[in-house]
Amino acid sequence: IMVSKTIDSCSNQDAPAMKISKKRIFLSLPVALLSLEIFFGVILGYILPKIMAGKKAGQAGVIKSIILPIGKHRLHVHHWLYGFGILTSVFLFNFSIPWPQFSIGFLGGFIFQGIFSYPDWYKIFHKIA
């Protein structure tokens, strides 16, 4: 459901009204109600790679991508794949991680950012031209 109406968060007539999108409240409220640790983990997990990764697909960021040559192909290990590997290991092998709720939220935000910010997120195994 897409809601684009805004609500006034300030009822004082003298102060300027701050507009908050109902859509943003609707999307973030369930996670915040579940756990503030998860919520802040997701937010930081989304923002940190947004700042440190390349702005566009194929563009180098602060942290270089891992690209491994394999014969006539190359394996591109995207940052969302790191997060997915760690998150999967936590659940499958029962690894202990510091601040579990925050860390799981962080990894979720990390994965979400990598998949939804780049059109080539699914291109992992490439043929070298």
C-alpha positions in Angstrom: 0.0 0.0 0.0 1.5 3.3 -1.1 0.4 6.2 1.1 1.7 9.7 0.2 -0.3 11.8 2.5 1.7 13.7 5.2 0.9 14.4 8.8 1.9 17.4 10.9 4.2 16.3 13.7 4.0 19.7 15.4 0.7 21.1 16.7 2.1 24.4 17.8 0.8 27.2 15.5 3.9 29.3 15.9 6.4 26.6 15.0 6.8 25.5 11.4 5.2 22.1 10.7 7.6 19.2 10.1 6.2 16.9 7.5 6.6 13.1 8.0 5.5 10.7 5.3 3.0 8.1 6.4 4.7 5.7 4.0 8.0 6.0 5.9 6.2 5.5 9.2 4.3 2.5 7.8 7.5 0.8 6.5 9.7 1.4 9.5 7.2 1.0 12.3 6.9 -2.9 12.3 10.7 -3.3 12.5 10.9 -0.7 15.3 8.2 -2.4 17.2 9.9 -5.7 16.9 13.1 -4.5 18.3 14.9 -1.1 18.4 18.2 -3.0 18.1 17.1 -4.7 14.9 15.7 -1.4 13.6 19.0 0.6 14.2 21.0 -2.4 12.8 18.9 -2.3 9.6 19.4 1.5 9.3 23.1 1.3 9.8 23.4 -1.8 7.6 21.8 0.1 4.8 23.6 3.5 5.2 27.2 2.2 5.7 27.5 0.3 2.4 25.6 3.1 0.7 28.4 5.5 1.7 31.4 3.1 1.2 30.4 1.1 -1.9 30.5 2.5 -5.5 27.7 4.9 -6.3 26.8 3.0 -9.5 27.2 -0.6 -10.7 30.8 -1.2 -11.8 32.1 1.9 -10.0 34.8 1.4 -7.3 34.0 2.4 -3.8 36.1 3.0 -0.7 36.3 -0.8 -0.2 37.3 -2.7 -3.4 35.2 -5.5 -4.7 36.5 -9.1 -4.6 36.7 -10.4 -8.2 38.4 -13.7 -8.7 39.5 -15.0 -12.1 38.5 -18.6 -12.8 39.7 -19.8 -16.2 37.8 -17.7 -18.8 35.4 -16.4 -16.2 35.5 -14.2 -13.2 33.7 -14.5 -9.9 32.4 -11.2 -8.5 31.7 -11.6 -4.8 29.2 -8.7 -4.2 29.0 -7.1 -0.7 25.5 -8.4 -0.3 26.8 -11.9 -0.8 29.3 -11.4 2.1 26.4 -10.4 4.3 24.3 -13.3 3.1 27.1 -15.8 3.7 27.6 -14.5 7.3 23.9 -14.4 8.1 23.4 -17.9 6.7 26.4 -19.2 8.7 24.9 -17.6 11.9 21.7 -19.6 11.4 22.9 -22.8 9.9 26.0 -23.3 12.1 24.7 -21.5 15.2 27.6 -19.1 15.2 27.7 -16.7 18.1 27.8 -13.1 17.1 28.1 -10.0 19.2 24.8 -8.1 19.9 22.7 -10.7 18.0 19.6 -8.6 17.2 21.6 -5.6 16.1 24.0 -7.8 14.0 21.2 -9.6 12.3 19.4 -6.3 11.5 22.7 -4.9 10.3 23.3 -7.8 7.9 19.7 -7.6 6.7 20.2 -3.9 5.9 23.5 -4.7 4.2 22.0 -7.4 2.0 18.9 -5.2 1.2 21.1 -2.3 0.1 23.3 -4.5 -2.1 20.3 -6.0 -3.9 18.0 -3.0 -4.3 20.7 -0.4 -5.1 22.4 -2.0 -8.1 20.9 -3.4 -11.3 23.7 -6.0 -11.6 23.3 -7.5 -8.1 22.6 -11.0 -9.6 25.7 -11.0 -11.9 28.1 -13.1 -9.9 29.8 -15.4 -12.5 30.9 -13.5 -15.7 32.5 -14.6 -18.9 35.7 -12.6 -19.6 35.3 -10.8 -23.0 
